[in-house]
Amino acid sequence: MPILNKKDAQKFELLGGGVRWTILDYQKGSESLWVGDLSLPPGGSVETHIHKTEEAMVVIEGELDAILGDEVIKVSEGETVLAPKGIRHALINNSNTNARVIAIFPTSKMEKTSVD
């Protein structure tokens, strides 16, 4: 059983000012899952985008505005946003504290298309 550690994960700077670590994907041996850990500072965001699969976003710290289709919903620690495939979504940290999200996809190769 592989044990994966965030300190070994690939780190990406997000366009909206946050950071994403790819915890699990095909490069780490997964056949059907992708898992990322996102950190969004105050004012940070994940741009509006869509995926070919659904996405679960588990808020593990802080408070965010989640854009899902035409709705904007406040979410906080302990809540999960489910973005169906093909539905535009985004996360914005309008609070004055850091926020963290675990993103989960039912595919080992996450693909994202940015949209307005």
N, C-alpha and C positions, 0 to 999 in steps of 0.2 A: 504494500500500500504506500503510494508516494505521499510524502508530507511536504507541503509547499509553504514557504515563508515569505512574507511581504518584503523583507529586506533583500531577497533575491529576485524580486519581480522587476520587470522592465517598467521604467517610469516615463510618462509622457506629459509634457506641458500642454494644457488645454488652451484654446484660443481665448476663452472667457476668463482666464486668470487662475484657473485651478490646476490640479495635478491628478493624473490617473495612473494607477499601477495595475498592470495586467497580471492578475494572480494565477489564472488558469486559462489555457487555450490549447490549440492543437500542438503548439510548440512544446508544451509541457506534458503532452501525452493524452490529452482529453480527446475523446471521439465525438462528444455531443454537448459539451458545456463550455461557456466562456464566462469568467467571473472577473470583475474589476473592482477596485477600491478607489473611490474618488474623494478628493478633499477640495472643498470650495470655500475660500476665504470670504469675508464680508465683501459684497460687490462682485464676487465671482459667479460664473455661470457656465452651463453647458449649452451651446448654441442649439437652436431649433433644428431638429433632424428627424429622419424616419429610418426604419430598419425593415429588412425582409422577414424578420421574425419578431415575436413579441419580446418585451423586455420587462423584467421586474427590477425596481429600484427600491432598495430597502434603506430607509433613513436610519442611520445608527448614531448620529450626533447632529444637533442643531435643528434649524427650521429653514425651510425652503419654500419658494413659490414654484409649483410644478405646473407647467403648461402642458395640457393634454387636449389635442384638437383645438377647439375654440375656448376652452375653459382654463381659468387660472385658479389653482387650489393650493391653499397653505397646507404643508405637510411638515411633520416633526418626528423626532426620535420615536421609533417603534412602529411607524406607519410605512406601508409599501405602496408604491405607485405601479400599476400594471399598464404598460403602453402596448396596445395591440399592434400587430404588424401593419405597417403602412400608415399609421396615425402619427401626425407630427407631435413632437413633444420636446420639452426643454426643462432645465432646472436653473433657478436664479436664487442666489443668496442675498436677500434684501435685509438680512438681520445684521447685527454688529458682532456676531460670534461665528466661529468656524463651523462648517457643516461637513458631514461625511456620509457617503452613500455607497452601498454595495450594489453593483449592477450585475444582473445575471441574465444570460441568454441561453436558449436551447440549441446552441450551435457552437462548435469549437472555433469558428472563424467569424467573428463579429464584423459586420459591414454596416456602415453608416453613410447616409446621404444628407448633407446639409440642405435646409430649406428655409424660406422666409416665413 
